[in-house]
Amino acid sequence: NILMMNVGMAAGTIIGAMPGLNVIFAIAILLPLTFGMDSLAGMYLMLASYCGATYGGSITAILINTPGTPNAAATTFDGYPLAQKGRAGDALKIALVGSTFGGIISCLALLFFAPNHIASPEYFALCLFGISCVVGMAEKNVFKGIIMAFLGMGVSTVGISLLDGTSRFTFGNSNLLAGFRQATVILGVFAISEVLMKLRNISKDDVT
């Protein structure tokens, strides 16, 4: 069981560090390995790969400002500036410690509170809290934060509605029926912006 935990953690970290490959992909890759295993060992392998992939996304977020998984998007705010100052190792250590203790606390909260205390009102409050965080991160540009929050909600509504099965904002394009994948959108926003920033810096150096 300990061996399977280490294998899952290593594999999950490697997969999570690759931009475009998320936690679900890591589990899907390792799932066939569990068919011939004991159920407990297979569960340890899956859980460790999930945790490893969640942390692995912060590696590229810190080093190249491109989150490997959607969960690591916020890591770019502080991790990448530390890497630019030559403290990439410290940023990776902080991300590892934060992921470890955050995972333990969230698991305990899920174990004791989720079965009986999380319903529709709590989900609504959680969504409202997330929108408030988006607006709050804009700091002085509150209007810009509100626009981005509503833009994000608009993008999330593209595709087939889970309530009545109708298509929303697809404009007759069958490729949009499945909606936009969260990982693809986040990676595109961060990766493309980083590439454009690098190109701008290169053009400035050429001019000077």
Secondary structure, 3 states (H helix, E strand, C coil): CHHHHHHHHHHHHHHHCCCCCCHHHHHHHHHHHHCCCCHHHHHHHHHHHHHHHHHHHHHHHHHHCCCCCHHHCCHHHHHHHHHHCCCHHHHHHHHHHHHHHHHHHHHHHHHHHHHHHCCHHHHHHHHHHHHHHHHHHCCCCHHHHHHHHHHHHHHHCCEECCCCCCEECCCCCHHHCCCCCHHHHHHHHHHHHHHHHHHHHHHHHHHC
